Amino acid sequence: MASKTEENTHESCEKESSELWSEPLSQRKENELRLLTFEEAEKLQNDRDLVSEFKQLKLEREAQKNWDLFYKRNSTNFFKDRHWTTREFEELKACRETEQQRLIILEAGCGVGNCLFPLLEEDPSLFVYACDFSPRAVDFVKQNPSYNAETCKAFQCDLTKDDLTGNIPANSVDVSTLIFVLSAVHPDKMHLVLQNIHKVLKPGACVLFRDYGLYDHAMLRFKPGSKLGENFYVRQDGTRSFFFTKDYLQCLFKNTGFEEMSNEYVLRETVNKKEDLCVPRVFIQSKFCKPNKQC
Ligand SMILES: C[S@@+](CC[C@H](N)C(=O)[O-])C[C@H]1O[C@@H](n2cnc3c(N)ncnc32)[C@H](O)[C@@H]1O
């Protein structure tokens, strides 16, 4: 279980994960950015000093190690199962050409499988490719009692450098999820992840995306000395987090050959019952597709 200190520093999929937090008070989708209070705006404005280049290069070199250590400390206990994806998949299943068609899914950056196992439970006829660059996370997936090689293939892969076609036939995947993964990748390399996924998607297939949005509570909690660049921060455990705007994400996907289907902020308030605190969460939830015909 994550220790209190880790909870304070590793905000990750942000207490969508921790039992400390109750159900959201509200969840609404918005077109506009969250408005900051005066104090919040001032805090972000004053936080100008960036982590040294030397340390930034080290963090990049050790990104995989830092995530692997994260799973060593937390094993499978940190992130909560993500059931919103099953709602999305209902929509996708309805688009199947025939009832018998087996949907092929890629969970890119699967962690310990919090998205893939709920999906497989609901529909054992799916086939899921699941990859992550933490060898420990991949082992946890394979050790899960619900793991079955007939319905799932888990493998280790750095999405910024290892060609997915080494494990997945090109143009074969019906839908890929990318959930709280791109924020962990250096902004200069995000396009490489999308290009990699693009290759294995069927024409017309989508990426379902969910990640941190600009001005999420987690962004405002970073202490001075954590800033790596614009909207990019490092946690105490060395894992990094980027906070997306809709425009940034749209550009990134469009420049790698995707078409936008939807792209929205999800604004929530979550309550920490123990501390009697209500905090604003900002996520971004989007769907981008590989066009049917390449121009
Ligand atoms: C916040 S976790 C989310 C895990 C999972 N998608 C979920 O929703 O529970 C981010 C994951 O991205 C993985 N990751 C980060 N950079 C990666 C890369 N370059 N290639 C593959 N996986 C990466 C990490 O190992 C970690 O498991």
The ligand as an ORCA input file, in Angstrom:
! r2SCAN-3c Opt
* xyz 0 1
  C       0.196      6.457    -14.109
  S       0.582      4.868    -14.684
  C      -0.916      4.380    -15.487
  C      -1.033      2.911    -15.685
  C      -2.316      2.417    -16.338
  N      -2.514      2.956    -17.657
  C      -3.511      2.748    -15.467
  O      -4.325      3.551    -15.884
  O      -3.624      2.193    -14.368
  C       1.672      5.261    -16.039
  C       2.262      4.038    -16.687
  O       2.938      4.416    -17.872
  C       4.081      3.600    -17.993
  N       4.999      4.288    -18.905
  C       5.579      5.490    -18.743
  N       6.374      5.776    -19.773
  C       6.294      4.721    -20.633
  C       6.919      4.405    -21.883
  N       7.783      5.248    -22.459
  N       6.603      3.243    -22.471
  C       5.734      2.378    -21.894
  N       5.136      2.603    -20.716
  C       5.405      3.774    -20.084
  C       4.579      3.462    -16.558
  O       5.438      2.358    -16.373
  C       3.272      3.330    -15.802
  O       2.893      1.992    -15.653
*
